[in-house]
Amino acid sequence: MSDAPTPAKATPAVAFCFLANSVLAREKWARERLEPFAGQGFEVRLPLVRPLLLVIAAGGRIEPGQAPAAALVSPAGVAGDSALAEELRYLRRHLRPDVEEELSRVVGDIAAHQLVGTARSFMRWQRDALARVASSLADYAADERGALVRRVELADLGARVRELDEALARLENRVGRL
């Protein structure tokens, strides 16, 4: 038996770490900013993939791990109020890798171009589908169920209530004069 470490299994977490560490390898300043957080964990949530539990390793590298998550990273942003979350927010704003370029180093130029194009199309499709579902639900709630009221109808009701209130005030004045 050898004491050599066994290679990591091909999991989404390992793939994410490989790509993230490829970017970090070229950005020394980013690794230096992550180094103080060695041993701290964070969670990454990506569409269609189970949440990834990752840890900051020595040298500012990212590795799969099981440390408690001090931050949550998703396409929407970085959530959490820890120092690690703040640092990840900073890196998200200032570290802008060219995804297609990074991927081309792994799978080649043509495949990277096709994969990135497909991913962009998929994200556009998801946004469009979400907008259509939200619009359909709002229409259903307003028209079919009557659970929601449109702004125009609400404004009309408000005007009628004001008219009724004014008429009631005029009636009270007449009754008061009698």
N, C-alpha and C positions, 0 to 999 in steps of 0.2 A: 504494500500500500504506500502511496505517495502522500507527502504532506502538502503537495501543491494544492492551492485553492481550486475548487470546482468552478467551472464557468457558470455565470448567471443564466437562468432559464430565460427564454425569450418571452417576456411579459410586457404589457403596455407600460408598466412602471420602468422596466429596464430600458425600453425604447425611448421613453420620455427623458430618462436620465442621460442616455447616450447623446441625444440631441441637445439637451440643455448643457451638458458638460462640453460638447463640441463648441458651443457658442462661448461658454465661460473660458475655455482654453485660449481663445483669442482676445479675451477682455480681462486682463490682469486686474484692473481696477475693480471690476465686479466681484472677482474671486476674493480680493482683499476685503471688500465690504461684507461678504458673507462669512469669512473666516471666524469672526467672533461668535457666530451662532452655531458653531460645530456642536453636534449632538442634539440640536433642536429639530423638531419635526414640523411638517406642514402637509396639508392635504390639497391635491389638485383634482378638480372635477371638470372633466371634458365630456362633450356630448358622445353618447353611445359607448362609453367606457366606464367601468366601475371606478369609484374614487381611488386615486393613487395616494398611498401613504409614503412620504419621502422624508429624508433626513439630510441636514447639512452635514457633510463630512469634513474631515481635516483638509486644509488647503482650499476651502470654499467650493468643494465639489458637491454634487447632489447624488444621493444614492437611495435606493428603496430601503425602507425601514419601518419600524413600528413605534417610534416615539410619539408621545401625545402631540396632537396638532396645535401649534401656536398660531396658525394662520390658515385661511382657506383661499385657494387660488382658483378662479374660474374665468371663463371668457368675459364675464361681466366685470371682473376686477378682483381685488384682494380684500378679504374680510378679516377682521380681527383687530384687537387693540394692543397687541404685544409689540415689542421692539422689532421682532422678526417680521411681523406683518408690515410694519412701517418701512423696513428695509426692502421687502419684496415689492411694495408699492413704488418705492424710489427706482428700483431696478426695472420695473415694468415701464415706467415713464421714460427712462434714459437708455435702456438697453434695447436697441432696435435691430435684431438680426434679420437678414434677408432669408426667409424660410426656404425659398426655392434654391438659393445658393447653398445653404446648409444641407438640404436634402440631396442636392446633386452630388455632393461629396460622398454620399453613401450609396445612392442608386443610379447615378449618372444624370446627365443633363436632360435628356428627353423624358425619361421616366419621372424626374422631379417636376418638370414643367407640366406633365400630364396629371400627376398627383395633386399638385397645388391648384391647378385649374379645376379639377374635380372637387377638391375640398371647398374652393370658393363657390362653385356652383351649388354644392350641397348646402352651404351656409345661407346663400341667397334663397334657396328653395325653402329652408326651414323658416327664415324670417317671413317670407311671403305666406307660407302655410299658417304660421302663427297669426299674422295680421288678418287673414281670411277667416280663420276660426273665431277670432275675437270679434270681428265684424258680424259674422253670422250669429254668434251668441247674443250680441247686443241687439240685433234686429229681432231675434226670437223673443228675448226678454221684453222688448218694447212692444212689438206687434202681436205676437201670438199669445203670450202669457199675461201681458199687461202689468208685469212686475216692475217695469221701469217707465218713466214718463219722459218724453222728449222735451228739450228745452223750450221749444215754441209752445207746446201744450202747457208747460209749467208757467211760462210768462203770461199766457192767456188766463189761466186760473188765477194768478196773482192779480191781474187787472180786474177780473170779476170780483174778487174778494175785496179789493179797494173800493170798487163801485158800491158794493153792498154795504161796506163800512160807512161810506159817505151818506148813502141813503138812510141808513140806520141813525146816523148822527142828525140828519135833517128831521127825521120822524121824532126823535127825542126832543129836539128843539120845539117842534109843533106841540107835542104833548105837554111840554114844560110851560108853554104860553097859555094853555087852557086853564 
